[in-house]
Amino acid sequence: MKRIKIANALNALAPVEDILIKGWVRTKRDAKGFSFLELNDGSGLKNIQAIVDHTPETLALLESIGTGASVAVEGSLSASPGQGQKWEVKARSLTLIGAADQVTYPLQKKRHSDEFLRTIAHLRSRTNKYGAMFRIRSELALAIHDFFQERGFFHIHSPILTGADCEGAGEMFRVTTQDRAKPGTAMDDFFGKDAFLTVSGQLSAEMLALGLGDVYTFGPTFRAENSNTPRHVAEFWMVEPEMAFADLTDDMDLGEALIKSVTSRILDRRADDVELFAKFVDTTLMVGLETIIKEPFARIPYREAIRILQEASRSFEFPTEFGCDLQTEHERYLAEEHFKKPVIVFDYPKEVKAFYMRLNDDNETVAAMDVLVPRIGEIIGGSQREERLEVLERRIQELSLSQEAYWWYLDTRRFGTVPHAGFGLGFERVLMMLTGVTNIRDVIPFPRAPKSLDF
């Protein structure tokens, strides 16, 4: 008999005489003459209850079955007389697939702290919270692909190994084949030069956009920041669209449409999973997500943002003056307290932004934009790219970067340059926005952080 997933069984329209389900035991309760097994196979938030009659064979088997064990149950799907469940399985046969020692199995309690669960990341997907999180994560990835595919964007793959630092930050992981006990020069290494894990696929995406039109890359990126904050991990995922023949307004429109679209999609398709977070993690979650969907995002220039911050009836740890880079406390104040909804800040001072952002006519600001959302702060950072060769060369020189290292990037401005724009969306930050989770290490299956590389 072919197995049916528990989520599908629970959505059945009528009783089923013969059914086979497989899953992990969440709880086992013994009664007179029979036992209840609550089973979950990861396909949905809800468990299904299997009723196993006591016989000499099943009693011996049930002795070996406890929380965490995997089993197969064959029987009939019948209407359940219990409250809160439509269907249950009346077992005709029970098979133990994999036992779980009840002394050492670490998920015996119904509730565990996030800190504890991070130490057993290989098992936490079996809990309600993390099962829900990773189902939302899967749906979000599909929603992003659908959003761009429906708009005629091409999905491209940017290199993970690179010789270029997109942001100019220098906080990159070096990749080498050299023996650390016998160091050599970069010329002796595999590529004959220094190689790094990428911090962004943007520059590669730009190159392909200037031939394909509209593209996006969706992949892992890496930052070697020695930071143990709830906002930082060393490996995370970025969504980076690039559009040819586009300006900053097009960029802001795309960013806002993307956030609204994926939020609506998750609320529609993973309602049960989101409801768990709204009930146990952030009781204001649903109100905030509905606001994101229904209300237009506020849009203000950087100068206006600074004025609002300076006139705020509260103090900030970091100064608020023209030329400062907005910190998380500033971003959250604007989104949470002042506008009480997402806000897009644009036209930042050139000193706080990257070399590739288009210089505005005031020669003081660049056509950059950040999308800020409540509880998170920045969730998108983007810009219109500098398409003028002479201006781009001057910016590279001002920042003491190597024009030789970016010869291929400059070539696209030499040969048929066009206005173009794009942004980077932090995939894990969107998950934090959708679930109310406040630590980025709890929205990625196996977080990579300083001194943490266990799985």
Order of alpha helices (4+ residues) and beta strands (2+ residues): alpha-beta-beta-beta-alpha-beta-beta-alpha-alpha-beta-beta-beta-beta-alpha-beta-beta-alpha-alpha-alpha-beta-alpha-alpha-beta-beta-beta-alpha-alpha-beta-alpha
